[in-house]
Amino acid sequence: MMRCVSAIKEMTVVPHFMIAVLFLLLRLPLFAQHAVPLVKATSKTVTIRDGNHLKTGYWAVLPEKKPDCYFVELPQKAHPVTFITDQDSISFDVVYGNDYDFIILLNGKDSCYTRISARYNNLNTFIRGRAGIRPDTIPFTLGDNRKIYVQAKLNGATIRNIQLDMGAGGTVINKASVGKVKMNFDQKVTLANSDGVNLVSSASKNVLQIGKLVWDSVSIAVAGNMKENEDLIIGNSLFKDKILEINYNNRLLVVHDTLPPQVAAYSRHDLILDGGTIPYIVVSLTIRNKTQTGWVMFDTGARTSILNSEDVSMPLRIMTELADMIGLDDAIVPKLRIGNYQLSGFEYKTRQMGTAGLNMILGNDLLRRFNLVFDNKNGYLYMQPNVLTNAPYGKRDEYYVVRGVVAVFLIIAFIVIFKKVRKKPGRMGETGSRIFM
């Protein structure tokens, strides 16, 4: 009888022990269950090459995160992704829907569990109001500032002057427009814009309708640097799993699931989506005898293009305007090449943007001269010159300053010469006395 009881006790204890072990195994990270690659590092700073995008010093190793996840910028495009430490590197050929795990061994002791994910991060897809209708079209207007504006409904309220800013990483509302819409600000987020980097209020759940497209969980932050007549700024984050066409000829935004057939007549350019959202393409900029080539931002939210003040000094800008007044500016004016398209005489401002490589932003006074198709799925931009190709560019800031200074100089010179002429003596007789008639 005792043996039977003991046997029963053993039979009940063993299953409980096995369940406990199984529970612990299930709680361990996937890394502990499978052998994963390991790379060495002595610095927490890591460079990432995501397809064509080299992100120098982008990644900070965090041992406390298990795993620390990096989302690739073009999830639907098969491409290589490489993590480069100060000691080692590791590469994966990523395919949509898959994750790739490895360990960064920091200083020989800290295991930093890292994951590369070929998926979308916080993807917010829209719902179509009309089933089966493809593609979706949204009419827009070009403001006096050359920017793109659409109309929309936010949480049921009609709002106007919604700007499409391809240089924006997310959706923001004008601080002055918050009272127009019912919103629940339930969190704080870090917002970087022309006001600097600030912690601002954000509403995480909003319903946004543009045309027949409805997004039901849009996160919106509050911005204090927007123009008085602008209510909302939207960006490419709403379309990052789609193909977005900007047709300036017909003033239409068109949202496609697949490439439209007309792109066969367009030029194709490689496209980087910084952070999976903001578009960059390769251009060449020539200033006098110096040509630089690099990736630059497509920013429909900027009226003018922005050049690096390191590349375009104030004396050069003044000299360009003086040369323009007599028709000799072609030799010194900045020249931009996008593929086979060359542009010069475009409006620009300057900003301190660093000293390494080409740093530039393409504004909408320039971009509106092309119909554009952003293939956010495969990383390509398609361009075709349109009816605005030969429209006059806006005037640079120095245009009026230089001409004003020249006008003042000419007026002063005229006054001086006039006074000198008036001071000349009248006709004298031979004896030196004046002759009176």
C-alpha distance (Angstrom), angle and dihedral (degrees) to the residues before:
residue distance angle dihedral
M1 . . .
M2 3.80 . .
R3 3.82 89.9 .
C4 3.76 91.5 52.6
V5 3.79 91.9 50.3
S6 3.81 90.9 48.6
A7 3.75 90.8 49.3
I8 3.76 90.8 50.5
K9 3.80 91.2 49.2
E10 3.81 91.0 50.5
M11 3.78 90.8 49.7
T12 3.81 91.4 52.7
V13 3.82 95.9 44.3
V14 3.83 96.2 50.9
P15 3.83 97.0 56.6
H16 3.83 90.8 48.5
F17 3.80 90.6 52.0
M18 3.81 91.8 48.8
I19 3.81 91.5 49.7
A20 3.80 90.5 51.4
V21 3.81 92.1 51.0
L22 3.80 91.1 47.0
F23 3.80 90.4 50.2
L24 3.81 91.2 52.5
L25 3.79 92.1 48.2
L26 3.78 91.6 51.5
R27 3.80 89.8 52.8
L28 3.80 93.1 53.8
P29 3.82 117.4 94.7
L30 3.76 116.9 -98.5
F31 3.82 86.6 -110.0
A32 3.84 90.2 68.8
Q33 3.81 92.3 54.1
H34 3.78 98.3 51.6
A35 3.77 135.0 37.8
V36 3.79 107.0 -106.5
P37 3.82 131.5 -173.6
L38 3.79 118.8 -91.4
V39 3.80 130.4 -150.7
K40 3.79 127.0 -171.9
A41 3.79 128.3 -127.9
T42 3.78 139.6 168.6
S43 3.82 94.5 -172.7
K44 3.79 127.6 62.1
T45 3.80 90.6 -141.9
V46 3.80 115.8 93.4
T47 3.81 132.0 -176.2
I48 3.82 118.8 -140.5
R49 3.78 127.9 -157.3
D50 3.80 105.9 -161.0
G51 3.81 105.0 -176.6
N52 3.83 105.0 -63.2
H53 3.79 93.5 -10.3
L54 3.81 116.3 96.2
K55 3.81 106.3 -165.0
T56 3.80 104.2 -168.3
G57 3.80 114.1 -154.2
Y58 3.81 89.8 -9.8
W59 3.81 102.0 134.9
A60 3.80 126.6 65.0
V61 3.81 115.2 -159.2
L62 3.83 112.2 -126.4
P63 3.83 113.2 -171.4
E64 3.81 91.4 -171.9
K65 3.82 93.2 64.5
K66 3.80 114.4 83.0
P67 2.94 100.1 -146.9
D68 3.79 113.0 7.7
C69 3.79 101.8 -157.6
Y70 3.83 127.6 -148.9
F71 3.81 115.3 -166.6
V72 3.81 113.9 -150.1
E73 3.80 117.1 -122.6
L74 3.81 97.5 -127.5
P75 3.83 104.8 33.9
Q76 3.81 96.2 172.9
K77 3.81 94.1 52.4
A78 3.82 118.0 80.7
H79 3.81 106.3 -130.6
P80 3.81 142.8 137.2
V81 3.81 121.8 -87.0
T82 3.81 119.8 -167.2
F83 3.81 130.6 -168.8
I84 3.82 111.6 -156.0
T85 3.82 119.8 -165.5
D86 3.80 126.7 -178.0
Q87 3.82 88.0 -96.9
D88 3.77 109.0 27.7
S89 3.82 147.1 0.7
I90 3.79 139.5 -141.8
S91 3.83 131.1 -163.3
F92 3.78 135.2 -162.1
D93 3.80 130.6 -173.5
V94 3.80 97.0 -135.0
V95 3.81 124.3 -149.3
Y96 3.80 125.5 -165.9
G97 3.80 115.0 -86.8
N98 3.81 96.7 18.5
D99 3.82 134.2 110.0
Y100 3.82 126.3 -146.1
D101 3.80 119.1 -155.2
F102 3.79 130.2 -162.0
I103 3.80 140.7 148.8
I104 3.79 127.6 -117.6
L105 3.81 106.7 -152.6
L106 3.80 104.7 -150.0
N107 3.81 116.5 -154.6
G108 3.79 90.2 -18.6
K109 3.80 94.2 -71.3
D110 3.83 115.4 56.5
S111 3.80 115.4 75.8
C112 3.80 110.2 -150.7
Y113 3.79 109.2 -163.9
T114 3.80 107.6 -145.4
R115 3.78 132.7 -176.3
I116 3.80 131.7 -167.4
S117 3.80 109.2 -155.1
A118 3.82 122.7 -161.8
R119 3.80 91.1 -159.6
Y120 3.79 135.3 95.8
N121 3.78 117.1 -89.8
N122 3.81 112.3 -135.2
L123 3.79 93.6 -16.0
N124 3.80 111.4 -170.6
T125 3.79 108.5 -166.6
F126 3.78 121.9 -166.6
I127 3.79 129.6 -122.7
R128 3.79 117.3 -129.0
G129 3.78 115.0 -128.1
R130 3.81 91.4 -151.5
A131 3.79 114.4 49.9
G132 3.77 114.8 -135.6
I133 3.83 96.6 11.0
R134 3.82 110.9 130.1
P135 2.94 134.8 -149.1
D136 3.81 109.2 21.7
T137 3.81 118.9 -134.0
I138 3.80 127.9 -158.8
P139 3.84 119.6 -173.0
F140 3.80 116.9 -136.6
T141 3.78 139.7 -176.7
L142 3.80 130.2 -139.2
G143 3.77 110.8 -129.6
D144 3.79 125.6 -143.1
N145 3.80 84.6 -97.5
R146 3.86 89.3 60.0
K147 3.84 91.4 -114.3
I148 3.83 127.2 134.8
Y149 3.81 118.5 -109.9
V150 3.81 131.8 -175.5
Q151 3.80 134.2 175.3
A152 3.79 123.8 -117.8
K153 3.78 148.3 161.0
L154 3.78 120.0 -114.8
N155 3.82 117.1 -165.7
G156 3.81 87.7 -20.3
A157 3.82 96.3 -51.8
T158 3.81 119.6 114.7
I159 3.79 112.5 -123.6
R160 3.78 129.2 180.0
N161 3.76 135.7 -155.3
I162 3.80 98.2 43.2
Q163 3.77 106.1 172.2
L164 3.80 122.7 -143.8
D165 3.79 103.0 -141.3
M166 3.80 111.6 179.2
G167 3.80 87.8 -171.6
A168 3.83 91.9 62.6
G169 3.78 119.4 98.9
G170 3.81 94.2 -153.7
T171 3.80 145.9 -10.6
V172 3.83 121.8 -62.2
I173 3.79 135.2 177.5
N174 3.78 126.4 -144.5
K175 3.80 110.8 -104.8
A176 3.82 87.4 -133.1
S177 3.84 91.1 54.9
V178 3.82 98.8 51.9
G179 3.80 91.3 96.0
K180 3.82 91.2 60.4
V181 3.81 93.6 65.5
K182 3.79 136.0 46.6
M183 3.81 106.1 -119.0
N184 3.80 135.5 165.3
F185 3.80 109.0 -141.5
D186 3.78 101.3 -157.4
Q187 3.81 104.4 158.9
K188 3.80 147.9 26.2
V189 3.81 122.8 -118.5
T190 3.79 135.4 -179.0
L191 3.81 112.1 -108.3
A192 3.81 122.5 -167.8
N193 3.82 117.0 -164.3
S194 3.80 140.6 120.3
D195 3.82 88.1 -55.0
G196 3.79 89.3 62.7
V197 3.81 127.0 -114.8
N198 3.80 112.3 -34.8
L199 3.80 141.1 164.5
V200 3.82 106.3 -118.5
S201 3.79 139.3 175.1
S202 3.79 117.9 -92.9
A203 3.81 136.7 -172.6
S204 3.81 111.0 -144.8
K205 3.83 100.5 -164.8
N206 3.79 119.3 51.3
V207 3.80 134.3 146.0
L208 3.79 112.1 -134.5
Q209 3.80 123.0 -174.3
I210 3.81 121.9 -170.9
G211 3.78 113.3 175.4
K212 3.81 105.9 -43.1
L213 3.82 94.1 -25.8
V214 3.80 119.6 101.5
W215 3.82 127.4 -167.7
D216 3.81 111.4 -168.5
S217 3.83 103.9 -169.4
V218 3.79 108.6 38.3
S219 3.80 117.6 158.8
I220 3.82 111.1 -141.8
A221 3.80 127.2 -170.2
V222 3.82 126.9 -161.0
A223 3.82 118.3 -112.3
G224 3.80 126.3 -167.2
N225 3.81 98.4 -167.7
M226 3.81 100.8 68.0
K227 3.79 125.2 116.6
E228 3.79 117.0 -94.5
N229 3.81 93.4 -113.6
E230 3.83 95.1 49.6
D231 3.81 119.9 90.6
L232 3.79 103.8 175.9
I233 3.80 140.2 10.3
I234 3.79 120.0 -150.8
G235 3.79 127.2 -177.2
N236 3.77 144.1 -172.7
S237 3.81 90.5 -71.5
L238 3.82 88.1 87.7
F239 3.81 91.2 57.4
K240 3.82 104.8 32.4
D241 3.82 93.9 122.1
K242 3.84 92.1 44.8
I243 3.80 140.9 63.5
L244 3.80 111.7 -105.1
E245 3.80 122.0 -158.1
I246 3.81 122.4 -164.6
N247 3.79 107.7 -163.8
Y248 3.80 108.3 -172.3
N249 3.81 92.4 177.9
N250 3.81 92.6 63.3
R251 3.84 97.2 24.0
L252 3.82 91.6 -122.2
L253 3.77 136.8 137.2
V254 3.80 108.9 -151.6
V255 3.81 122.1 -165.6
H256 3.82 113.1 -154.8
D257 3.80 133.5 -173.6
T258 3.81 91.0 -158.2
L259 3.79 134.3 23.1
P260 3.82 112.6 -75.3
P261 3.82 114.3 -122.0
Q262 3.82 94.5 -120.4
V263 3.82 91.9 72.5
A264 3.82 87.0 80.0
A265 3.83 85.5 80.3
Y266 3.82 93.9 45.7
S267 3.81 128.7 86.3
R268 3.81 114.5 -109.7
H269 3.81 124.7 -137.1
D270 3.81 133.1 -178.4
L271 3.80 111.7 -103.8
I272 3.79 131.8 -153.6
L273 3.81 118.4 -160.4
D274 3.79 104.9 -155.8
G275 3.78 107.8 -145.5
G276 3.80 87.0 0.1
T277 3.82 89.7 -70.6
I278 3.83 121.0 56.3
P279 3.85 114.9 75.6
Y280 3.82 124.1 -130.5
I281 3.82 128.4 176.4
V282 3.82 135.1 -177.4
V283 3.82 117.3 -96.8
S284 3.80 136.7 162.9
L285 3.81 121.4 -131.4
T286 3.81 120.7 -163.9
I287 3.80 120.3 -165.8
R288 3.80 112.3 178.8
N289 3.82 103.8 -47.4
K290 3.81 97.7 -20.3
T291 3.82 121.2 94.8
Q292 3.82 122.7 -171.7
T293 3.80 126.4 -174.8
G294 3.78 125.8 -162.1
W295 3.79 150.3 115.4
V296 3.82 115.1 -61.1
M297 3.79 133.3 -177.0
F298 3.82 124.2 -102.1
D299 3.81 100.4 -141.8
T300 3.81 115.6 178.2
G301 3.82 86.6 173.7
A302 3.80 91.1 68.8
R303 3.80 118.4 77.1
T304 3.79 94.9 -156.8
S305 3.77 132.4 31.8
I306 3.80 115.9 -105.0
L307 3.80 123.3 -138.2
N308 3.77 128.2 -168.2
S309 3.82 111.5 -96.9
E310 3.81 86.2 -140.7
D311 3.82 88.2 66.3
V312 3.81 99.8 39.4
S313 3.80 112.4 42.3
M314 3.80 121.9 -163.8
P315 3.85 93.3 -111.9
L316 3.82 88.9 54.4
R317 3.80 91.7 49.0
I318 3.82 91.4 50.9
M319 3.79 91.7 45.9
T320 3.81 89.6 50.9
E321 3.80 91.6 54.6
L322 3.81 92.4 46.5
A323 3.81 89.6 50.5
D324 3.80 89.9 47.9
M325 3.80 90.5 57.4
I326 3.82 90.3 62.1
G327 3.81 96.9 34.4
L328 3.82 97.6 -105.8
D329 3.82 100.0 108.9
D330 3.81 96.6 103.4
A331 3.81 91.6 84.8
I332 3.82 95.4 56.5
V333 3.82 107.3 22.7
P334 3.87 114.7 110.5
K335 3.81 112.0 -96.9
L336 3.79 122.7 -154.8
R337 3.80 125.5 -159.1
I338 3.82 122.1 -165.2
G339 3.78 106.4 -179.4
N340 3.81 104.0 -57.2
Y341 3.81 94.1 -16.1
Q342 3.81 118.1 99.2
L343 3.80 121.5 -167.2
S344 3.80 131.5 -176.7
G345 3.78 137.2 165.6
F346 3.81 91.1 43.8
E347 3.79 121.6 152.5
Y348 3.79 115.7 -103.1
K349 3.77 144.3 164.0
T350 3.79 126.9 -154.0
R351 3.78 132.3 -125.1
Q352 3.78 135.6 173.6
M353 3.83 101.7 -98.5
G354 3.80 104.4 160.2
T355 3.77 133.9 -86.8
A356 3.82 104.6 -99.7
G357 3.82 119.2 92.2
L358 3.79 129.8 -35.1
N359 3.80 114.0 -28.5
M360 3.79 115.6 -177.8
I361 3.82 143.6 136.5
L362 3.80 121.7 -147.4
G363 3.82 111.0 -141.1
N364 3.78 128.7 -154.5
D365 3.81 96.1 -104.6
L366 3.79 83.5 71.5
L367 3.82 100.7 31.3
R368 3.83 94.7 52.6
R369 3.83 88.5 71.4
F370 3.83 89.3 74.3
N371 3.78 133.9 57.6
L372 3.80 104.1 -129.4
V373 3.80 136.2 -155.4
F374 3.82 117.1 -169.9
D375 3.81 111.1 -159.0
N376 3.80 97.0 -159.9
K377 3.81 91.0 175.2
N378 3.79 99.0 58.5
G379 3.80 104.4 21.1
Y380 3.81 103.6 -109.6
L381 3.79 135.3 126.7
Y382 3.80 120.6 -153.1
M383 3.83 119.5 -157.5
Q384 3.79 136.7 -174.1
P385 3.84 128.4 173.8
N386 3.80 111.9 -113.4
V387 3.81 140.8 -168.9
L388 3.81 91.2 -68.9
T389 3.82 93.8 58.7
N390 3.81 93.5 106.4
A391 3.80 97.9 34.5
P392 3.82 111.6 128.9
Y393 3.78 116.1 -96.1
G394 3.77 121.7 -123.2
K395 3.79 117.5 -97.2
R396 3.78 120.3 -95.9
D397 3.80 117.7 -121.8
E398 3.81 91.5 -108.8
Y399 3.82 91.1 55.4
Y400 3.79 93.4 79.8
V401 3.80 96.5 32.3
V402 3.81 94.6 53.9
R403 3.78 93.8 44.1
G404 3.78 90.9 47.3
V405 3.81 91.8 51.4
V406 3.82 91.5 47.2
A407 3.80 90.8 49.1
V408 3.82 91.4 51.2
F409 3.82 90.8 47.2
L410 3.82 91.4 51.2
I411 3.81 91.6 48.5
I412 3.82 91.6 50.3
A413 3.82 91.1 46.5
F414 3.82 90.6 50.5
I415 3.81 92.1 50.1
V416 3.83 92.2 49.2
I417 3.80 92.7 48.9
F418 3.79 91.8 45.6
K419 3.79 91.8 52.2
K420 3.79 91.8 49.2
V421 3.79 91.2 51.8
R422 3.81 91.8 51.0
K423 3.80 91.9 51.3
K424 3.83 93.7 59.6
P425 3.94 111.6 113.6
G426 3.83 120.5 -111.0
R427 3.87 123.7 -109.3
M428 3.83 111.0 -64.1
G429 3.84 131.0 -152.2
E430 3.75 123.2 -122.1
T431 3.81 91.8 -96.2
G432 3.73 90.1 52.9
S433 3.80 95.3 -109.4
R434 3.79 120.3 123.8
I435 3.79 116.6 -100.9
F436 3.77 115.8 -128.1
M437 3.77 120.1 -165.0
